[in-house]
Amino acid sequence: MGRVRAHLSPVDATYGRAVDRFINVVGPVMENIRLIIWDLDETFWEGTLTEGGIRYNQKSHDIVIELSKRGIINSICSKNDLEQIKPILSERGLWEYFVLPSINWEPKGQRIAKQIELFQLRPETVLFIDDNPSNLGEALTFVPGIQVADEKIINSLLDDPRLIGKNDSSLSRLQQYKVLEQKHIASEIHANNPRSFLLDSQIVVEIDHDLIGNEDRIIELINRTNQLNFTKKRLPENIEEARLELRRQVSPFSVQGGVVKVKDRYGDYGAVGFYLMKTDGYGSNLLHYCFSCRTLNMGVEAYIYQLLGKPKLNVVGKVLTDLDQHRPVDWINLDPTGKTEDVITTAPVVARGGCDLSAITHYFTLSSPSIASELVTVRAGIDIRFDHSLMLHYCMHPPKDEVLDELVKLGYQEEDFRTKLDTGGPSIRLLGLWGDANFQVYRHKRLGFETVLSLVGISWGANLIAANPQHVLSLLSSDEARTAYEHLRENYDCVGMIPFAKTRDTILEFAELVPEEEQIIILMANENTFGFEIYADDAKRNSELNSAIRSASENSKKIKIINTMKYIYGSGDIRDLNHFDRNVYHNIYKNINGNLI
């Protein structure tokens, strides 16, 4: 780095001490530079415009162009008249290479601070070049951390290791910052009404669910964003290790993710954000939530958070946005011209079932005007199995008070036996009944009604009546679950899995309640074990369940079935017989959305 002048006049003494501290304390090890702010008179060119004229410096001209091709941005902070400066640089074709120039007669310190704020950069990544030590000291005083140098540095700029940059011969980075400049000019018009400016910006967002196709950008967002990285969870710095780790994180059935792409009337910002969210019976939790500062103050991160339903988010460290703002972000819209599989639907979605529908409805959350989710929920260590046809049966035949009292003792609530699947009007109705192939049915000894009970920590399909009580109790995580289990043992008998003929009859009975000209979409269970013998018995039950579902669809035009197995291409797509890679669910969603919307 070039040293600033060592000898200062008395007038320069105050700011000069700041310059000396910068040189003596910081030393030669500095951060890479992303922005250079140039003084003009006696720096960028020789002479002073208002005192006898200037000699244009072609070398400075060429340096600005070369730095731009390296992705390094150039700006100006000069005490001059804009009306005189702009024609000089425009005639030489260089004006458009400068972004957010500040040319007036005000002190430079505050102006530089404002410029860096507009660029949304850290001061440590900015270099200010000026021949006047007082201006350099003023910059250091108002912007602690900024790098400064006098005009002697100019000849060595292109060889400076802080200015290597990256190949950007297309000047894409310059164009991105030119968009920022245009927005700033427009925002000045709406200075007294920021929301008016945001509405006028016509901001649209696209959610791209192709995570593997965007993995390098996702890695960059996770590892390089700070001010809008809410979880601060990083991936390995080695790119191959980072790719492997990212693929491991995004593949489970319980996670959903998206790359956030943004554009507005000023330009296309590209992929600026990423989220990865885990959804299970306990709710939704954001594992990654990070955004580039490129769209800071547009409200994109708050909009996506609201769109996702404000899931749990453990914010780590300092961030620049409060996501819990109460006002809806109504100046942003989803892009209706995005990918064909993500067309915005006009129909509400109602989904009742298990984790398969939880994974699928996530994508509808981002494209449908409303979602009603009746999905497996964990309540005090008890699974509420909305994916069992007995639950659907009770929606049509509400349990009487005495029966309801007994069901409540097993952890159920009265609203568990209601559904919106039969509501009027055009809707996408999704139903999953895989629980019929996986859970034992219990009959009340005195009242004769039947139900299911699933306890967290106990294997699916286990006969809770026949199991060793001490062993079961040792595995349960809550007093509520233990109380429900002991009540079951005392008052119920196990009658085995539900007969699939009864499943079929329940489906057909419910289909009659669906409005005319409407359909209910039922997902078939997976029968393909891919050679894993451990799944053989479960696959046989899934096959029998599918036969019942097919039989119901053959007897009602209101029933449409989705063959889940069409979207499972190999053993790498399954986590177990009933849980699949995230892409399987996304492809099912695309099929449903593409055929019905």
ChimeraX attribute file (.defattr): number of C-alpha atoms within 10 A of each C-alpha:
attribute: neighborCount
match mode: 1-to-1
recipient: residues
	/A:1	21
	/A:2	17
	/A:3	14
	/A:4	23
	/A:5	17
	/A:6	9
	/A:7	10
	/A:8	15
	/A:9	10
	/A:10	8
	/A:11	9
	/A:12	17
	/A:13	15
	/A:14	15
	/A:15	19
	/A:16	26
	/A:17	16
	/A:18	20
	/A:19	27
	/A:20	17
	/A:21	13
	/A:22	18
	/A:23	18
	/A:24	10
	/A:25	9
	/A:26	12
	/A:27	10
	/A:28	10
	/A:29	8
	/A:30	13
	/A:31	14
	/A:32	17
	/A:33	21
	/A:34	22
	/A:35	25
	/A:36	22
	/A:37	25
	/A:38	23
	/A:39	25
	/A:40	24
	/A:41	23
	/A:42	16
	/A:43	21
	/A:44	23
	/A:45	19
	/A:46	14
	/A:47	16
	/A:48	15
	/A:49	17
	/A:50	11
	/A:51	8
	/A:52	7
	/A:53	11
	/A:54	15
	/A:55	13
	/A:56	16
	/A:57	12
	/A:58	12
	/A:59	12
	/A:60	16
	/A:61	17
	/A:62	12
	/A:63	16
	/A:64	24
	/A:65	18
	/A:66	15
	/A:67	26
	/A:68	25
	/A:69	20
	/A:70	22
	/A:71	22
	/A:72	24
	/A:73	26
	/A:74	22
	/A:75	20
	/A:76	21
	/A:77	25
	/A:78	23
	/A:79	16
	/A:80	18
	/A:81	13
	/A:82	14
	/A:83	10
	/A:84	12
	/A:85	15
	/A:86	15
	/A:87	12
	/A:88	13
	/A:89	16
	/A:90	12
	/A:91	9
	/A:92	11
	/A:93	11
	/A:94	15
	/A:95	16
	/A:96	12
	/A:97	20
	/A:98	22
	/A:99	23
	/A:100	21
	/A:101	20
	/A:102	22
	/A:103	21
	/A:104	15
	/A:105	12
	/A:106	13
	/A:107	14
	/A:108	22
	/A:109	19
	/A:110	14
	/A:111	19
	/A:112	24
	/A:113	18
	/A:114	15
	/A:115	19
	/A:116	19
	/A:117	12
	/A:118	14
	/A:119	17
	/A:120	14
	/A:121	15
	/A:122	16
	/A:123	22
	/A:124	17
	/A:125	18
	/A:126	22
	/A:127	22
	/A:128	23
	/A:129	27
	/A:130	26
	/A:131	20
	/A:132	20
	/A:133	26
	/A:134	24
	/A:135	23
	/A:136	26
	/A:137	25
	/A:138	22
	/A:139	26
	/A:140	25
	/A:141	19
	/A:142	16
	/A:143	19
	/A:144	14
	/A:145	17
	/A:146	21
	/A:147	24
	/A:148	26
	/A:149	22
	/A:150	21
	/A:151	21
	/A:152	17
	/A:153	18
	/A:154	18
	/A:155	13
	/A:156	11
	/A:157	18
	/A:158	16
	/A:159	9
	/A:160	14
	/A:161	13
	/A:162	17
	/A:163	19
	/A:164	17
	/A:165	16
	/A:166	12
	/A:167	13
	/A:168	16
	/A:169	14
	/A:170	12
	/A:171	18
	/A:172	13
	/A:173	17
	/A:174	22
	/A:175	17
	/A:176	16
	/A:177	18
	/A:178	20
	/A:179	19
	/A:180	21
	/A:181	19
	/A:182	14
	/A:183	18
	/A:184	15
	/A:185	13
	/A:186	15
	/A:187	19
	/A:188	12
	/A:189	12
	/A:190	15
	/A:191	13
	/A:192	10
	/A:193	11
	/A:194	14
	/A:195	16
	/A:196	14
	/A:197	19
	/A:198	20
	/A:199	12
	/A:200	15
	/A:201	20
	/A:202	14
	/A:203	22
	/A:204	19
	/A:205	21
	/A:206	22
	/A:207	24
	/A:208	18
	/A:209	20
	/A:210	13
	/A:211	21
	/A:212	15
	/A:213	10
	/A:214	14
	/A:215	17
	/A:216	16
	/A:217	17
	/A:218	23
	/A:219	21
	/A:220	16
	/A:221	23
	/A:222	25
	/A:223	18
	/A:224	15
	/A:225	19
	/A:226	19
	/A:227	19
	/A:228	21
	/A:229	28
	/A:230	26
	/A:231	19
	/A:232	22
	/A:233	13
	/A:234	16
	/A:235	17
	/A:236	14
	/A:237	11
	/A:238	8
	/A:239	13
	/A:240	11
	/A:241	12
	/A:242	19
	/A:243	18
	/A:244	13
	/A:245	14
	/A:246	19
	/A:247	14
	/A:248	10
	/A:249	12
	/A:250	20
	/A:251	21
	/A:252	18
	/A:253	25
	/A:254	20
	/A:255	22
	/A:256	27
	/A:257	24
	/A:258	19
	/A:259	25
	/A:260	21
	/A:261	20
	/A:262	24
	/A:263	19
	/A:264	17
	/A:265	12
	/A:266	17
	/A:267	17
	/A:268	15
	/A:269	17
	/A:270	15
	/A:271	22
	/A:272	22
	/A:273	29
	/A:274	27
	/A:275	22
	/A:276	19
	/A:277	21
	/A:278	21
	/A:279	19
	/A:280	18
	/A:281	17
	/A:282	14
	/A:283	11
	/A:284	19
	/A:285	17
	/A:286	23
	/A:287	20
	/A:288	21
	/A:289	25
	/A:290	27
	/A:291	25
	/A:292	21
	/A:293	19
	/A:294	19
	/A:295	18
	/A:296	16
	/A:297	13
	/A:298	19
	/A:299	19
	/A:300	24
	/A:301	27
	/A:302	20
	/A:303	20
	/A:304	23
	/A:305	20
	/A:306	17
	/A:307	16
	/A:308	17
	/A:309	11
	/A:310	16
	/A:311	16
	/A:312	14
	/A:313	17
	/A:314	14
	/A:315	14
	/A:316	11
	/A:317	11
	/A:318	12
	/A:319	14
	/A:320	13
	/A:321	16
	/A:322	9
	/A:323	18
	/A:324	10
	/A:325	10
	/A:326	8
	/A:327	7
	/A:328	12
	/A:329	19
	/A:330	11
	/A:331	19
	/A:332	21
	/A:333	14
	/A:334	20
	/A:335	19
	/A:336	15
	/A:337	11
	/A:338	15
	/A:339	13
	/A:340	11
	/A:341	16
	/A:342	24
	/A:343	20
	/A:344	21
	/A:345	19
	/A:346	14
	/A:347	18
	/A:348	18
	/A:349	22
	/A:350	22
	/A:351	26
	/A:352	26
	/A:353	27
	/A:354	24
	/A:355	22
	/A:356	23
	/A:357	22
	/A:358	24
	/A:359	25
	/A:360	23
	/A:361	23
	/A:362	21
	/A:363	22
	/A:364	22
	/A:365	18
	/A:366	21
	/A:367	23
	/A:368	18
	/A:369	13
	/A:370	16
	/A:371	19
	/A:372	16
	/A:373	18
	/A:374	23
	/A:375	22
	/A:376	23
	/A:377	19
	/A:378	18
	/A:379	17
	/A:380	16
	/A:381	21
	/A:382	25
	/A:383	20
	/A:384	25
	/A:385	27
	/A:386	25
	/A:387	23
	/A:388	26
	/A:389	27
	/A:390	22
	/A:391	22
	/A:392	25
	/A:393	19
	/A:394	16
	/A:395	19
	/A:396	16
	/A:397	11
	/A:398	15
	/A:399	17
	/A:400	9
	/A:401	10
	/A:402	9
	/A:403	15
	/A:404	16
	/A:405	14
	/A:406	18
	/A:407	22
	/A:408	12
	/A:409	16
	/A:410	24
	/A:411	20
	/A:412	20
	/A:413	13
	/A:414	13
	/A:415	8
	/A:416	15
	/A:417	19
	/A:418	17
	/A:419	20
	/A:420	16
	/A:421	26
	/A:422	20
	/A:423	13
	/A:424	12
	/A:425	13
	/A:426	15
	/A:427	22
	/A:428	24
	/A:429	24
	/A:430	24
	/A:431	26
	/A:432	23
	/A:433	27
	/A:434	26
	/A:435	25
	/A:436	24
	/A:437	24
	/A:438	19
	/A:439	21
	/A:440	21
	/A:441	21
	/A:442	25
	/A:443	18
	/A:444	18
	/A:445	13
	/A:446	8
	/A:447	12
	/A:448	11
	/A:449	14
	/A:450	18
	/A:451	19
	/A:452	24
	/A:453	22
	/A:454	22
	/A:455	24
	/A:456	17
	/A:457	13
	/A:458	15
	/A:459	12
	/A:460	14
	/A:461	16
	/A:462	15
	/A:463	20
	/A:464	22
	/A:465	16
	/A:466	10
	/A:467	11
	/A:468	10
	/A:469	13
	/A:470	8
	/A:471	10
	/A:472	15
	/A:473	17
	/A:474	10
	/A:475	13
	/A:476	18
	/A:477	15
	/A:478	14
	/A:479	12
	/A:480	16
	/A:481	24
	/A:482	21
	/A:483	14
	/A:484	20
	/A:485	24
	/A:486	15
	/A:487	14
	/A:488	23
	/A:489	16
	/A:490	11
	/A:491	14
	/A:492	20
	/A:493	19
	/A:494	20
	/A:495	12
	/A:496	14
	/A:497	18
	/A:498	22
	/A:499	14
	/A:500	19
	/A:501	16
	/A:502	14
	/A:503	22
	/A:504	22
	/A:505	17
	/A:506	17
	/A:507	25
	/A:508	19
	/A:509	15
	/A:510	17
	/A:511	22
	/A:512	13
	/A:513	14
	/A:514	19
	/A:515	17
	/A:516	13
	/A:517	9
	/A:518	17
	/A:519	21
	/A:520	25
	/A:521	18
	/A:522	25
	/A:523	23
	/A:524	23
	/A:525	26
	/A:526	25
	/A:527	22
	/A:528	19
	/A:529	19
	/A:530	14
	/A:531	9
	/A:532	11
	/A:533	10
	/A:534	11
	/A:535	16
	/A:536	16
	/A:537	12
	/A:538	19
	/A:539	20
	/A:540	16
	/A:541	20
	/A:542	24
	/A:543	18
	/A:544	18
	/A:545	25
	/A:546	25
	/A:547	16
	/A:548	21
	/A:549	26
	/A:550	17
	/A:551	16
	/A:552	24
	/A:553	21
	/A:554	12
	/A:555	11
	/A:556	15
	/A:557	14
	/A:558	20
	/A:559	22
	/A:560	19
	/A:561	18
	/A:562	16
	/A:563	15
	/A:564	17
	/A:565	16
	/A:566	11
	/A:567	17
	/A:568	20
	/A:569	11
	/A:570	11
	/A:571	16
	/A:572	10
	/A:573	18
	/A:574	22
	/A:575	13
	/A:576	14
	/A:577	20
	/A:578	18
	/A:579	17
	/A:580	23
	/A:581	20
	/A:582	22
	/A:583	22
	/A:584	24
	/A:585	25
	/A:586	21
	/A:587	17
	/A:588	21
	/A:589	21
	/A:590	19
	/A:591	14
	/A:592	17
	/A:593	20
	/A:594	14
	/A:595	9
	/A:596	11
	/A:597	12
